[in-house]
Amino acid sequence: MTILKKQNVSKLLDELRREYKVFYPTRDEEGVISFSNVGDVVLDYSNSTVPPKDLFLPQTETTFEFEKGAEFKLRPKVHIVKRIVLGIRPCDVHSLILLDKVFSGDFLDPYYLQRRKNTSLIAINCTEPEKNCFCSFLETGPSLKEGADIVLTDLGDLYSVETLTEKGKELVDNKSRFFEEVSLEQEIARKRKAEITKTIDLKEIAERLEKSFESPYWDKVSKKCLNCAICTYLCPTCYCFDAVDESLDFKGQRIRCWDSCMFPSYSRMAGGINPRATKKDRLMQRVYHKFKYFDDRYGNFACVGCGRCVAACPVNLDITKIVSEVRGD
């Protein structure tokens, strides 16, 4: 079994920085954990406060610049930097697998896909999930079997190392001086027995949602929703965005930025028509998209059980409770 001693992590990180732009979890003064390429690396955490989604779908990005003159000039802004994301959790790895389905579908998104192509993922299995995690019900954790190039498992003063792709194997081989071969299979099996305490009832959920579309339950549960959109902004699988052109004289740029189905303006159309005019409509849209519409189209739920929406909601709306309470009556 291949291992990486924790005392060698910083040395490995310094080595990787010579060839890649490396992103990893960091903790700010308020205790918020997010992914960055500056600051001290933090790997002893259960889940990041902010998912690494913005490394692939930035909150704001310029997709192209344009210039109007005798002829129209357009310059795409596609990024080709080689990158490594270190310390990503299994649920967030699975969120990227879901986003791949969206951005490599009928219309290819070169900005997202180029970042994915040029990024290697070094994941860490979860041995101590958060109280709001329910990944095991969606088979997205707490341990990882696909989606990353390398998977680490915390064994105290060292990590076990598994390579899941040729790219991962090549990376370990190229940095072999930081890794060792030992026999620790039983210890690894013990560490993988992470306990998930939160539950969600997903039995026949698509059918239950279809039958409950007109149910008064939605009026009841939506009353305390603030439509603040924190659930969608912290969700690793939400991908709604807006695109605007900013120009001055004969030059400009198109900017893509995150949006949210929880905002009244998101679905407002020309003439002021809005098919999701109430917060009940918008809450329903979020739940139905996660557990029915996305499944109808891509064959997977658009949820990885990370629990961030539950932990961050200011009025304690719990999507696991909502899904479990929908009975189709």
Buried (B, 14 or more C-beta within 10 A) or exposed (E): BBBBBBEBBEEBBEBBEEEBBBBBBBBEEEEEBBBBBEEEBBBEBBBBBBBBBBBBBBEEBBBBBBBEEEEEEEEEEEEEEEBBBBBBBBBBBBBBBBBBBBBEEEEEBEBBBBBBEBBBBBBBBBBEBBEBBBBBBBEBBBBBEEBBBBBBBBBEEBBBBBBBBEEBEEBBEEBEEBBBEEEBEEBBEEBBEBEBEBEBBBEEBBEBBEBBEEBEBBEEBBEEBEBBBBBBBBBBBBBBBEEEEEEEEEEBBBBBEBBBBBBBEBBBEEEEEBEBEBBBBBBBBBBBBBBBBBBEEBEBBBBBBBBBBBBBBEEEBBBBBBBBBBEBE
